[in-house]
């Protein structure tokens, strides 16, 4: 017992030390030149404007709580070239997957399962699941890598430019520009996520070589209890080439001898149940792009369909046409269709919807909505009746349509047609 007690004290001391260091970093800002934001914006633009690119990165993340310590490693490879050609590969503890497209055909290969699919590239977007499979999460990180680097500085109001430094890369010394910013530098800081991030940038090429982030956040455990969590993430970019030639064979997948071709991977949404179906919806405050507020209670008396989404969530973007179809089919019948985004800035989501021609009202979640309805991932559709009861909470389009059809005879046409029996493959 004495050993356990001492161990607990030591872990608590480590957490206290890490937390104090982060708080100190938040309050005692360095005072070199403050042109870091301008530099980040310029570098981000270089990634955004590249006609072709090839990037490899290694992320190492450690999380320390009072009773836990975890370490994870994720290896990403991402490349794109004109003609709709791309290659995304992600390897992590949750699974390893690659997806390659040559402009006509797209291959998806799950390495741990030794199975792959082959589909026309034009149809790939419509065939994606509304929910991310764990085995593909790292691969989707690779797919979002360029977009993430292109957005550096977008959510910031300031950043510090530190003194240049020498960084060892592949045994060579590289002179780097260094930028540092903190959660207080954000346009919309979150009190639940305090961080300090430093970025090393190759002085000659304006490409990112290393990112180190120290953060203090919380982990939710059963019972709704939040436990403090300290995280340290180091991302090293081992190979970056912007606007250089990318070898053609990268965009065509040659299956290993033990790989098996299948028609499609199971939809993970089929295995996840609803979270609030049957409950009374909380009183939600909806914030529009112009920062005006509408309460969900103001729609009382009419059924409401809410689509929770974000522009950075690929399955969310894929599911928007399905929401648009429901919106068109229910026009004039009384169903209120709205969406709630989880983007950093409300304008990002509204501009995206406008560009795509989606005209339903969109509102922004600054974190308050998630606190009331919980976080079960996105995309997420919630159907609420006129009395505020949640009739459906999930991600399956067929089930959603069937619940809408039950609202009344005017919605009967939305009932989903029985699906054909799925193809089965032997292992």
Secondary structure, 3 states (H helix, E strand, C coil): CHHHHHHHHHHHHHHHHHHHHHHHHHHCCCCCCCCHHHHHHHHHHHHHHCCCEEEEEEEEEEEEECCEEEEEEEEEEEEEECCCEEEEEEEECCEEEEEEEECCEEEEEECCCCEEEEEEHHHHHHHCCCCCCHHHHHHHHHHHHHHHHHCCCCCECCCEEEEEEEEEECCEEEEEEEEEEEHHHECCCCCCCEEEEEEEEECCCCCEEEEEEEEEEEEEECCCEEEEEEEEEEEEEEEEEECCCCCHHHHCCCCCCCCEECCCCCCHHHHCCCCCCCCECCCCEEECCCCCEEEHHHHCCCCEEEEEECCCCHHHHHHHHHHHHHHHHCCCCCCEEEEEECCCCHHHHHHHHHHHCCCCEEEECCCHHHHHHCCCCCCEEEEECCCCEEEEEECCHHHHHHHHHCCCHHHHHHCCCCCCCCCCCCC
